[in-house]
Amino acid sequence: MHTILKSEKKEVIIGIDKPFVIIGEKINPTGIKKLGQALVENNMDYVKQLALRQVAWGADVLDVNVGHPQIDEAAVIPIVVEAVRSVVDVPLCIDSNDPKILAAGLNAATGKPLVNSVNGEEKQLASVLPLVKDRGAAVLGLTIGEEGIPATAEERLKVAGNIIERAAKMGIPVEDIIIDPLVMTVGHNSMAATVTLKAIELIRKEYGVNMSLGASNVSFGLPDRHSVNSSFLSLAMQAGVTCSITDPIKLGSSIRATDLLLGKDANSMRYLKYFRATEKLREAEAAAKT
Amino acid sequence: MHTILKSEKKEVIIGIDKPFVIIGEKINPTGIKKLGQALVENNMDYVKQLALRQVAWGADVLDVNVGHPQIDEAAVIPIVVEAVRSVVDVPLCIDSNDPKILAAGLNAATGKPLVNSVNGEEKQLASVLPLVKDRGAAVLGLTIGEEGIPATAEERLKVAGNIIERAAKMGIPVEDIIIDPLVMTVGHNSMAATVTLKAIELIRKEYGVNMSLGASNVSFGLPDRHSVNSSFLSLAMQAGVTCSITDPIKLGSSIRATDLLLGKDANSMRYLKYFRATEKLREAEAAAKT
C-alpha cells in the first residue's frame, strides 16, 4: 500500500517496499526557544534555515507546527508554510491539535499534504476527518481512544481499525491513512517498546497500512538517548513502520543503514550518497561554528 | 533453550529470554598487530590488558585466538588461556580452525568453554565434534556446507540441521550447539542481510537453538561501518540471535539499549548500570591518553 504525498512538483511515496520516509520534526517551537521567538517577531529567516538544513540532511517531508502561546497560530501558519515553500520543494505535514489551525495550514500548502493528526476520540474524528477529505490530504491517526493510550497492542489495533473505518465512511481511502501506534518511554515501563512492536505487527497484518512513529519518546528520562532511539527505529522499521517524524541530523545515518540492511537500497546507492553528502555538511557546519 | 558456559566460578546463560551475551573478540592477533608481537615475545601483559578492558566494557565471555605465523599456536594457547584466567573470571571461547590447537586450548580452560568453531563440512565435523564431546564443551556451528556458504536461508537451515544431527549422534545435546547463520557484506550484495535475517527466523522456528553472529562482516567495504553494524545487531537480536563475538567497547551501548527495548531489562537496571560504568571508563581512558 502506497501513501503518496505531494509538494508543488515533487511526490514522496511511503510504502513497505520503499525506502523509509523521514519527516523532519524541527519546525516546532516546542523545545526550540529560538524558533518561538522568531515566530513572535514574524521573522521567517530561522524557519527557512531549519527547512533548508533538514532537507539537506535527508528529510523527505517537513512537519510544520507553530504552537506558541504568544501568537495567533491560524494567522501565522500560512506565513510559515509560505516561507518553507519559498526555499524547499518537499511535501508538508501540517501539525496542530486545533482544526481551525489545521484548516489554515492546509489551505496554504500546495500539492497533497499530510495532516498531523487525528486520534480515535469521537470528537477529534468528527472535526478533523472532514478537513482531510475536503483537502484531499493524507492523515496521521494516533492510536489514542476515549480512555487515552491503550496499554495493550490488541487495543491499539482496535483504535486503528476504528480510525480507518470512520475515514472510509467519509470517503478517505485507506492508503491515505498512516497509523502511529505510539510508544511510551522504556524508562518507566520496560515492556513499553515490546507493546508497540507487537501493535505494529498486528496493524500491519490486519490492515497493511503505512505506519509512523516518533522516535524520541521511547528514551525519555534515560541517559544516552541516541542509542535507545536509533536501536528502536531499526526494530520498528523491521516490524513494519515506514516513516517517522524525527530529527534527520541525528537519525539519518541509522535509518539509511537500516534501509540498506532490509534490502531497500540496491547497490548501497542511497547509503553511500547520504554518507558523502552529510560528511561535507558536517565539515561545513563545524567550520561555520569556529 | 539455555546454553550454559562456565568459568571457574561463574556461569553465563545464553537464551532468548536472557540479556544478550557479548563474547569479546579482541584477543585475536588478526588485525591487532601489537598482540601478534606480544605473543611472539611471549609477553602476556597486553593479553591481560585486553581481557580486563573487554570485561570492564561488558564482555560476558572472551574469545581466545592465537593465530599467528611466527608462533607454535598449540604451545602458546595454554599460556594465553592461563594469562586471561589470572585476571578475569569469565568463560572462554577457544578459537581456531585446527583441532590440535582447539584441544590444547580446551585442555587449559577451566569450567565449560565454547569451541569456535565447527562448520558443516564432513571433515570438520569428524575432527572437531569428538573434542567438544570429550571436553563437555559447547560449540559454535557455522552454516558452511561442502560447497561453502549457501546463498539461501533455506540451505543455511539445512546445514544447521546437519550440524545439530551429527552432534546429537555423538551425544552432544542440542542446547550445547550455537548456530552462526553468517552474514556477508551488504556492500557487495544488498540482499545479504535479509538472507541472514530470514535464516535466523527459520532456524529459530525449526530448532529453537541459540544463535550467534559476528557483527562487523556485514559492513565490510562501506563507510560509517558503525551505523550498519549497530543497526544490524538490533535487527538480528529482534529476529532471534542471542549472542555475538564482537567488540563490547563499540557495540555495548546499542546491545544494552536493544535488550531494554526487547523487554529483557526490568527497570532499565542493566542499561543504567552500563551507562554509569562506561561513562567513568570513557573518562579514565581519555585521561590516560593525555
Interface residues (C-beta under 8 A of the other chain):
Chain A: V186 G187 S190 M191 A193 T194 L197 V218 L222 P223 D224 S227 V228 S230 S231 F232 S234 L235 Q238 A239 S253 S254 R256 A257 T258 L260 L261 L262 G263 D265 A266 N267 S268 Y271 L272 F275 E279
Chain B: V186 G187 S190 M191 A193 T194 L197 V218 L222 P223 D224 S227 V228 S230 S231 F232 S234 L235 Q238 A239 S253 S254 R256 A257 T258 L260 L261 L262 G263 D265 A266 N267 S268 Y271 L272 F275 E279
